[in-house]
Every structure is written in structure tokens, then in C-alpha cells.
């Protein structure tokens, strides 16, 4: 499972870096779900990999002080390729 969050369209790159650094200090490694993406909607989606259900609450809490910059925070189940 992972936790995904999306920055609002108005959030610039410097502010995103500041928030990702704050998550890192809180013990969560956030990264872009679509690195190098040029489409702003996709480039603003980030993930905290290898998180579990209890981490959703912890990540949400860590992002709470940045709520004006975050559009959503949600859990994303681990998907296995179809055989």
C-alpha cells in the first residue's frame, strides 16, 4: 500500500519541495508518482511508498499544516500485475 497526495494547481515547485522536505523530516519519503511529467495535473501527484493503513493517518497529520496547498490525501492499494 502507498499513500498518495496531490498538490493544488496553485502550488509552485519551491513550495512543493518545502512540503516534501517536511514529510522527510517526519519520516516519510515522498516522491513524484510521475517523475518528469510535463502535464501539471499528473506532475502534482506524489506518493509515499511502502506505507500501510496506519500511515495514511500519520501522513495526513503531517500534511495537515499544509492543507491550503494539498488537494487530497488517499491510500492506494498495492497492485499486482495480472497473470
N, C-alpha and C positions, 0 to 999 in steps of 0.2 A: 504494500500500500504506500501511497505517497500523498502528500498534501500539496494542493495547487492553489495559487492565488494569482489574481490579475490586478495590475496597476490600472488606475483610471487613465483615460486618454490624456489628461492634462499634466501628468507627472513626467518630468524630464529625466534624462539619463543620470544626471548628478544626484537627484533625489532618490532615484531607484537604487543607485549604488549605496547611498547612505542607509536606506532601509535594509538592503541585503547585508550590509556590514553589521547592522544592529541585530539581525537574525543570527549571523555568525557568532557574535558575542554571546547570544542567548543559547548557543549550542546547536543551531540548525544551519545546515549548508544549503542555501537556496541557489538555484541556477535557472537560467532561461530554459523553458521547455522546447523552444525552437531557436537555438543559437544561430545568429547570423541572419535571421529572418528580416526582410525589408518591410513586410506588411505590418503596420503598427499594432493592429489588433492581436496578431499572433506573437509579436515581439514582446508584448506586455504581459504574457503569461509565464509565470515562474513555478518551479516545483521544489519541494523539499523531499528528496528521495528517501526510500527506506524508512519512512515514518510509519507509525502504527496508529490505531484509532485514538489512543490517549494523546498522541502528539497533535492531533487536529486541534484539540482544546488549547494545548500549550502554544502552538504556532499562532492560533487565533489571538490568544492573550498577548503574545509578543508583538503582533501586528496591531493590536487594539489602539495603541497611541498614534498609529499612522492611519487610522480609519478614514480620514479625508482623502487619502492617497490610494486606498485599496478598494477595488470594485467588489471582489468576492474572495472568500477562502473556503475551500471544499476538499473533502477526502476523495481520492481517486484510487479505485481498487487496482491491484496488480493484475495485469492481463497476461495470459499465456497464449502463445500462438496456437492456432487451430492446427490439428494434425491432418 
